[in-house]
């Protein structure tokens, strides 16, 4: 089986040179980037072990549930998780790396270890302002197909610049299936947010590349936004969505759980209550164990909801011992002020209510999962959930400001004179 890893964020990986590992596996810029990035994470001063996530992904390989889309706000550990999957699935030998981690404590954990080839792409190298999406997709296919050909030079390729066809040719001759991992899949919608035609081309490409293809064993995508709603096309409707609103089996991946934060606080002599007061508030609903479902129906099971923390903020706080705002130091794609100044359906009054500690029931169903299509107040508030500026209670369908760190972001975004009348009337 082959793994194709498509990474949609900028990094230094684009400068990596080609090499062969000790076992003779071909390594390169895009093919089999290896375990280095995940090893760096494991060797860091603060590392929270999320390797058990692989157990669930292994359970959906080569099944009808093999299409997985995970969306979280920035700095929630999506990229680290993707690097972890590269280390686990990719060519080489990562047995020693994973043996001492949580994954290695489970029977059958090596089922797919190092069984695949991994291809890693920095998609923001291709999708940029001023570059047409069609041209970016063409270049991306050529580069990835070139690396594949170097690994499989003896295949009779029909068109070596056509990525989908090349993968199909490999499968036809060698029976090789592909696992495709796409990190920050939604880069096109954030970088070229007004380019509707280009976005359509991109979705069509992904659909044709992934859907109903015999060479696909697993497709894993991460991003900030859930999959774009696309009218009658339903371009990527084969994916199961594991969003910040409905994370299901992957509720605790990515992000830090309450138990993980408590352990860090104990290790670094921090008061958990102080850390929780500043950074807690992302409530997500996980799956209900079969043994607990009768109790849940009777209202006697309280384990359905868990709290998630932004890893960046917690790591910064416990490593420095200073509890302060770290959110505004992240690379946000859009300023909060740009959205909350839209006064759709009394949006400003709603923001004032939320900043005062209130909660507001909203309808998230109509949101189109992009950064430009807003038909009402609830669409903007739904976007802010995915960006991490609001928490969401799936039980009550209410939004709220999750913690003090985010509240300060709202305060900074509402300091202009245009907000004076809103707060006075409120």
C-alpha positions as a printed NumPy array, in Angstrom:
array([[  0.   ,   0.   ,   0.   ],
       [  1.074,   3.597,  -0.639],
       [  0.384,   6.564,   1.567],
       [  0.083,   9.948,  -0.1  ],
       [  0.47 ,  12.749,   2.43 ],
       [ -0.613,  16.182,   1.271],
       [  0.313,  18.955,   3.693],
       [ -1.24 ,  22.376,   3.158],
       [  0.916,  24.643,   5.259],
       [  4.25 ,  26.359,   4.806],
       [  7.356,  24.81 ,   6.299],
       [ 10.964,  24.056,   5.564],
       [ 10.117,  20.589,   4.235],
       [ 10.205,  22.001,   0.704],
       [ 13.982,  22.328,   0.972],
       [ 14.603,  18.748,   2.096],
       [ 16.948,  16.751,  -0.103],
       [ 16.319,  13.251,  -1.46 ],
       [ 17.927,  10.354,   0.409],
       [ 17.698,   6.625,   1.046],
       [ 17.173,   5.246,   4.538],
       [ 19.139,   2.372,   6.012],
       [ 16.644,  -0.142,   4.698],
       [ 16.999,   1.038,   1.117],
       [ 13.65 ,   2.845,   0.95 ],
       [ 13.69 ,   5.883,  -1.293],
       [ 13.203,   9.107,   0.643],
       [ 12.65 ,  12.582,  -0.756],
       [ 11.035,  15.967,  -0.635],
       [  7.53 ,  14.608,  -1.062],
       [  7.901,  10.853,  -0.886],
       [  8.532,   9.329,   2.547],
       [  9.611,  12.373,   4.571],
       [ 10.31 ,   9.99 ,   7.453],
       [  9.902,  10.252,  11.229],
       [ 12.042,  13.327,  11.866],
       [  9.233,  15.788,  12.522],
       [  7.391,  13.491,  14.878],
       [ 10.648,  12.555,  16.601],
       [ 11.282,  16.251,  17.24 ],
       [  7.853,  16.529,  18.852],
       [  8.452,  13.483,  21.052],
       [ 11.874,  14.816,  22.093],
       [ 10.489,  18.253,  22.984],
       [ 10.394,  19.403,  26.605],
       [  6.607,  19.13 ,  26.592],
       [  5.065,  16.295,  24.617],
       [  1.514,  15.026,  25.117],
       [  1.103,  11.513,  23.741],
       [ -1.723,  11.269,  21.185],
       [ -0.584,   8.079,  19.468],
       [ -3.737,   6.144,  20.417],
       [ -5.455,   8.113,  17.667],
       [ -3.8  ,   5.656,  15.271],
       [ -5.862,   2.788,  16.709],
       [ -9.063,   4.346,  15.437],
       [ -7.62 ,   5.233,  12.041],
       [ -6.374,   1.667,  11.642],
       [ -9.916,   0.462,  12.273],
       [-11.261,   2.337,   9.234],
       [ -8.498,   1.499,   6.75 ],
       [ -9.975,  -0.299,   3.721],
       [-13.555,   0.124,   4.971],
       [-16.422,   2.355,   3.896],
       [-15.411,   4.684,   6.743],
       [-11.937,   5.229,   5.284],
       [-12.603,   8.931,   4.524],
       [-11.805,  11.03 ,   7.607],
       [-11.926,  14.835,   7.867],
       [-10.721,  16.455,  11.107],
       [-11.201,  20.208,  11.585],
       [ -9.933,  22.25 ,  14.559],
       [ -8.845,  25.859,  15.158],
       [ -5.261,  26.903,  14.619],
       [ -2.634,  25.611,  17.046],
       [ -4.673,  22.583,  18.115],
       [ -2.023,  20.039,  17.143],
       [ -3.321,  19.046,  13.704],
       [  0.097,  19.218,  12.057],
       [  1.804,  17.24 ,  14.804],
       [ -0.822,  14.521,  14.404],
       [ -0.179,  14.424,  10.666],
       [  3.569,  14.062,  11.262],
       [  2.788,  11.239,  13.655],
       [  0.869,   9.436,  10.928],
       [  3.777,   9.894,   8.524],
       [  6.108,   8.278,  11.049],
       [  3.749,   5.385,  11.687],
       [  2.555,   4.525,   8.193],
       [  5.589,   5.519,   6.125],
       [  8.513,   3.481,   4.833],
       [ 11.337,   2.765,   7.248],
       [ 11.253,   1.325,  10.753],
       [  9.566,   3.354,  13.493],
       [  9.031,   0.438,  15.879],
       [ 11.367,   1.821,  18.548],
       [  9.771,   5.259,  18.313],
       [  6.23 ,   4.018,  18.94 ],
       [  7.009,   1.07 ,  21.199],
       [  7.488,   3.278,  24.246],
       [  4.41 ,   5.442,  23.566],
       [  0.751,   4.815,  24.435],
       [  0.079,   3.157,  21.094],
       [  2.649,   0.469,  21.846],
       [  0.677,  -0.707,  24.899],
       [ -2.147,  -2.055,  22.748],
       [ -2.345,  -5.446,  21.115],
       [ -2.174,  -5.256,  17.334],
       [ -0.701,  -1.753,  17.325],
       [  1.773,  -2.697,  14.587],
       [ -0.919,  -3.742,  12.13 ],
       [ -0.072,  -1.047,   9.573],
       [  3.249,   0.202,  10.952],
       [  5.609,   1.164,   8.099],
       [  3.409,  -0.641,   5.607],
       [  3.016,   2.293,   3.235],
       [  4.825,   4.979,   1.301],
       [  4.174,   8.571,   2.393],
       [  4.096,  11.579,   0.098],
       [  4.197,  14.965,   1.796],
       [  3.204,  18.191,   0.039],
       [  3.293,  21.764,   1.337],
       [  0.196,  22.961,  -0.512],
       [  0.718,  26.633,   0.312],
       [  3.737,  26.446,  -1.964],
       [  1.208,  26.082,  -4.772],
       [ -1.961,  27.884,  -3.667],
       [ -1.119,  31.567,  -3.355],
       [ -2.689,  34.873,  -4.224],
       [ -2.048,  35.73 ,  -7.831],
       [ -1.695,  32.094,  -8.92 ],
       [ -4.704,  30.465, -10.551],
       [ -5.968,  27.343,  -8.807],
       [ -5.909,  25.4  , -12.068],
       [ -2.203,  26.178, -12.543],
       [ -1.433,  25.313,  -8.93 ],
       [ -3.155,  21.942,  -9.23 ],
       [ -1.27 ,  21.178, -12.443],
       [  2.083,  21.947, -10.839],
       [  1.238,  19.961,  -7.72 ],
       [  0.294,  16.89 ,  -9.745],
       [  3.469,  17.025, -11.796],
       [  5.721,  17.251,  -8.753],
       [  4.046,  14.472,  -6.783],
       [  3.753,  12.213,  -9.833],
       [  7.46 ,  12.743, -10.485],
       [  8.377,  11.483,  -7.028],
       [  6.079,   8.492,  -7.43 ],
       [  7.726,   7.612, -10.735],
       [ 11.163,   7.665,  -9.103],
       [  9.938,   5.12 ,  -6.565],
       [  8.186,   2.99 ,  -9.203],
       [ 10.2  ,   3.516, -12.407],
       [  9.144,   0.261, -14.08 ],
       [  5.398,   0.969, -14.174],
       [  3.93 ,   1.566, -17.625],
       [  2.497,   5.045, -17.007],
       [ -0.109,   6.445, -19.361],
       [  0.59 ,  10.062, -18.338],
       [  3.314,  10.728, -15.785],
       [  2.04 ,  14.264, -15.127],
       [ -1.457,  13.072, -14.201],
       [ -1.347,  12.18 , -10.497],
       [ -4.611,  10.244, -10.376],
       [ -3.76 ,   8.26 , -13.504],
       [ -0.268,   7.49 , -12.227],
       [ -1.643,   6.161,  -8.945],
       [ -4.171,   4.106, -10.858],
       [ -1.402,   2.687, -13.061],
       [  0.597,   1.632, -10.002],
       [ -2.46 ,  -0.036,  -8.494],
       [ -3.25 ,  -1.843, -11.752],
       [  0.264,  -3.279, -12.092],
       [  1.284,  -3.818,  -8.472],
       [ -1.954,  -3.894,  -6.485],
       [ -0.667,  -0.964,  -4.436],
       [ -3.314,   1.048,  -2.597],
       [ -2.83 ,   4.613,  -1.448],
       [ -3.466,   6.316,   1.869],
       [ -3.872,  10.031,   1.272],
       [ -3.39 ,  12.427,   4.174],
       [ -4.208,  16.079,   3.56 ],
       [ -3.251,  18.541,   6.27 ],
       [ -5.065,  21.922,   6.238],
       [ -7.121,  20.849,   3.273],
       [ -9.02 ,  24.172,   3.319],
       [ -6.047,  26.385,   2.394],
       [ -7.691,  27.365,  -0.906],
       [-10.719,  28.712,   0.947],
       [ -8.555,  30.802,   3.262],
       [ -5.919,  32.009,   0.812],
       [ -8.23 ,  32.554,  -2.172],
       [-11.475,  33.082,  -0.292],
       [-13.131,  35.104,  -3.073],
       [-12.148,  32.728,  -5.879],
       [-15.366,  30.729,  -6.196],
       [-14.426,  29.248,  -9.551],
       [-11.024,  28.164,  -8.262],
       [-12.59 ,  26.63 ,  -5.166],
       [-14.961,  24.648,  -7.365],
       [-12.021,  23.4  ,  -9.435],
       [-10.226,  22.381,  -6.27 ],
       [-13.206,  20.462,  -4.883],
       [-13.731,  18.756,  -8.221],
       [-10.078,  17.724,  -8.254],
       [-10.284,  16.254,  -4.752],
       [-13.499,  14.413,  -5.591],
       [-12.068,  12.915,  -8.768],
       [ -8.825,  12.042,  -7.012],
       [-10.353,  10.386,  -3.948],
       [-13.932,   9.281,  -4.404],
       [-14.71 ,   5.679,  -5.391],
       [-11.109,   4.948,  -6.343],
       [ -9.928,   1.374,  -5.819],
       [ -6.418,   2.6  ,  -5.042],
       [ -7.574,   4.434,  -1.892],
       [ -7.102,   2.612,   1.424],
       [ -7.485,   5.689,   3.644],
       [ -7.997,   9.408,   3.091],
       [ -7.315,  11.679,   6.065],
       [ -7.796,  15.458,   5.891],
       [ -7.333,  18.191,   8.473],
       [ -8.096,  21.902,   8.4  ],
       [ -9.735,  24.753,  10.219],
       [-12.971,  24.677,   8.251],
       [-15.231,  21.66 ,   7.793],
       [-15.784,  20.424,   4.253],
       [-17.291,  23.074,   2.019],
       [-20.984,  22.649,   1.265],
       [-21.194,  22.564,  -2.477],
       [-24.783,  22.564,  -3.665],
       [-25.925,  19.595,  -5.706],
       [-22.376,  18.397,  -6.368],
       [-21.807,  17.16 ,  -2.797],
       [-18.178,  17.087,  -3.851],
       [-16.698,  15.346,  -0.825],
       [-19.75 ,  13.755,   0.737],
       [-17.881,  10.478,   1.256],
       [-15.995,  11.993,   4.207],
       [-17.043,  11.565,   7.815],
       [-16.68 ,  14.924,   9.582],
       [-14.863,  15.08 ,  12.92 ],
       [-15.164,  18.82 ,  13.56 ],
       [-14.881,  20.918,  16.715],
       [-18.699,  20.738,  16.773],
       [-19.083,  16.983,  16.137],
       [-15.685,  15.363,  16.797],
       [-17.094,  11.871,  17.496],
       [-14.394,   9.198,  17.994],
       [-11.62 ,  11.764,  17.552],
       [-12.924,  14.177,  20.193],
       [ -9.687,  14.237,  22.18 ],
       [ -7.47 ,  14.367,  19.064],
       [ -6.176,  17.004,  18.486],
       [ -6.254,  19.356,  21.484],
       [ -5.404,  18.772,  25.144],
       [ -7.924,  17.109,  27.452],
       [ -8.593,  18.11 ,  31.052],
       [ -6.613,  15.131,  32.407],
       [ -3.648,  15.987,  30.195],
       [ -3.66 ,  19.602,  31.385],
       [ -3.945,  18.53 ,  35.026],
       [ -0.911,  16.3  ,  34.588],
       [  1.1  ,  19.139,  33.033],
       [  0.097,  21.492,  35.824],
       [  1.243,  18.979,  38.434],
       [  4.539,  18.415,  36.635],
       [  5.25 ,  22.146,  36.242],
       [  3.926,  23.286,  39.645],
       [  1.018,  25.279,  38.221],
       [ -2.422,  25.637,  39.801],
       [ -4.844,  23.816,  37.543],
       [ -7.649,  26.192,  38.52 ],
       [ -5.661,  29.159,  37.226],
       [ -4.818,  27.478,  33.927],
       [ -8.387,  26.271,  33.488],
       [ -9.78 ,  29.74 ,  34.188],
       [ -7.757,  31.219,  31.35 ],
       [ -7.736,  28.493,  28.719],
       [-10.618,  26.028,  29.291],
       [-13.994,  26.282,  27.586],
       [-14.028,  24.261,  24.362],
       [-16.767,  21.735,  25.121],
       [-17.007,  18.86 ,  22.642],
       [-19.253,  15.822,  22.515],
       [-17.608,  12.45 ,  22.177],
       [-19.133,   9.058,  21.405],
       [-21.079,   7.123,  24.041],
       [-19.751,   3.641,  24.933],
       [-22.235,   0.874,  24.151],
       [-22.346,  -0.14 ,  27.813],
       [-23.331,   3.414,  28.815],
       [-26.015,   4.122,  26.214],
       [-28.958,   2.971,  28.306],
       [-27.773,   5.184,  31.162],
       [-27.351,   8.051,  28.713],
       [-30.962,   7.689,  27.532],
       [-32.041,   7.785,  31.173],
       [-29.995,  10.911,  31.808],
       [-27.565,   9.103,  34.113],
       [-24.388,   9.309,  32.03 ],
       [-22.322,  12.497,  32.124],
       [-19.309,  11.382,  30.119],
       [-20.547,  12.523,  26.729],
       [-18.973,  15.994,  26.953],
       [-15.27 ,  16.653,  27.432],
       [-13.245,  19.847,  27.658],
       [-10.517,  20.68 ,  25.168],
       [ -7.693,  23.184,  25.537],
       [ -5.589,  24.908,  22.909],
       [ -2.198,  23.143,  23.172],
       [ -0.253,  26.294,  22.277],
       [ -1.628,  28.33 ,  25.177],
       [ -1.205,  25.572,  27.741],
       [  2.345,  24.735,  26.648],
       [  3.359,  28.401,  26.734],
       [  1.805,  28.889,  30.164],
       [  3.304,  25.843,  31.889],
       [  6.723,  26.206,  30.263],
       [  7.077,  29.862,  31.294],
       [  5.006,  29.795,  34.466],
       [  3.186,  32.878,  33.193],
       [ -0.546,  32.776,  32.531],
       [ -1.353,  35.368,  29.9  ],
       [ -2.818,  35.688,  26.434],
       [ -0.957,  33.668,  23.828],
       [ -3.783,  33.347,  21.29 ],
       [ -3.041,  36.704,  19.645],
       [  0.499,  35.555,  18.935],
       [ -0.706,  32.801,  16.6  ],
       [ -0.839,  33.231,  12.844],
       [ -4.534,  33.954,  12.51 ],
       [ -5.845,  34.072,   8.985],
       [ -8.541,  36.636,   9.649],
       [ -8.893,  39.362,  12.269],
       [-11.773,  38.764,  14.636],
       [-12.864,  42.381,  14.194],
       [-13.509,  41.845,  10.487],
       [-16.335,  39.441,  11.259],
       [-17.944,  40.806,  14.398],
       [-18.375,  44.284,  12.937],
       [-20.84 ,  42.759,  10.467],
       [-24.158,  43.738,  11.966],
       [-26.196,  40.966,  10.352],
       [-29.39 ,  40.332,  12.333],
       [-28.123,  42.283,  15.322],
       [-24.714,  40.605,  15.398],
       [-23.127,  43.404,  17.441],
       [-25.741,  43.069,  20.175],
       [-25.128,  39.317,  20.174],
       [-21.389,  39.87 ,  20.6  ],
       [-22.003,  42.244,  23.508],
       [-24.207,  39.614,  25.157],
       [-21.544,  36.928,  24.748],
       [-18.807,  39.194,  26.092],
       [-20.933,  39.773,  29.187],
       [-20.9  ,  36.047,  29.899],
       [-24.149,  35.22 ,  28.158],
       [-24.95 ,  32.268,  25.929],
       [-26.846,  32.394,  22.668],
       [-28.72 ,  29.659,  20.828],
       [-27.834,  29.549,  17.126],
       [-28.55 ,  27.466,  14.037],
       [-25.288,  26.082,  12.629],
       [-26.943,  24.045,   9.871],
       [-27.052,  26.796,   7.251],
       [-23.407,  27.788,   7.475],
       [-21.657,  27.017,   4.161],
       [-18.251,  26.227,   5.712],
       [-16.363,  29.044,   4.015],
       [-15.191,  32.529,   4.979],
       [-17.379,  34.668,   2.722],
       [-20.922,  33.242,   2.511],
       [-22.884,  34.854,   5.341],
       [-26.671,  35.065,   5.106],
       [-27.219,  35.993,   8.733],
       [-25.788,  36.4  ,  12.205],
       [-25.666,  32.665,  12.877],
       [-23.397,  32.038,   9.88 ],
       [-20.771,  34.433,  11.258],
       [-21.026,  32.943,  14.735],
       [-20.663,  29.448,  13.248],
       [-17.425,  30.508,  11.548],
       [-16.123,  31.869,  14.852],
       [-16.677,  28.444,  16.435],
       [-14.402,  26.826,  13.875],
       [-11.818,  29.6  ,  14.188],
       [-11.73 ,  29.01 ,  17.952],
       [-13.223,  32.335,  19.047],
       [-16.419,  30.757,  20.397],
       [-17.262,  27.589,  22.25 ],
       [-20.3  ,  25.522,  21.308],
       [-22.598,  23.415,  23.479],
       [-23.998,  20.688,  21.225],
       [-26.641,  19.74 ,  23.806],
       [-28.193,  23.206,  24.089],
       [-26.987,  24.47 ,  20.673],
       [-25.592,  27.575,  22.338],
       [-22.414,  29.549,  21.705],
       [-20.35 ,  31.326,  24.346],
       [-16.96 ,  32.96 ,  24.829],
       [-14.878,  30.004,  26.043],
       [-12.325,  31.609,  28.355],
       [-10.528,  34.768,  29.508],
       [ -7.885,  34.539,  26.81 ],
       [-10.488,  34.678,  24.041],
       [-12.518,  37.304,  25.905],
       [ -9.488,  39.59 ,  25.727],
       [ -9.402,  39.046,  21.962],
       [-13.012,  40.213,  21.766],
       [-12.184,  43.235,  23.924],
       [ -9.275,  44.158,  21.662],
       [-11.522,  43.838,  18.619],
       [-14.279,  46.052,  20.009],
       [-12.263,  49.053,  21.21 ],
       [-13.184,  51.289,  18.261],
       [-15.802,  54.024,  18.533],
       [-18.276,  52.078,  16.423],
       [-18.871,  49.792,  19.43 ],
       [-19.589,  52.532,  21.985],
       [-23.331,  52.796,  21.301],
       [-23.676,  48.988,  21.256],
       [-22.216,  48.571,  24.742],
       [-24.07 ,  51.574,  26.129],
       [-27.433,  50.292,  24.888],
       [-26.649,  46.807,  26.095]])
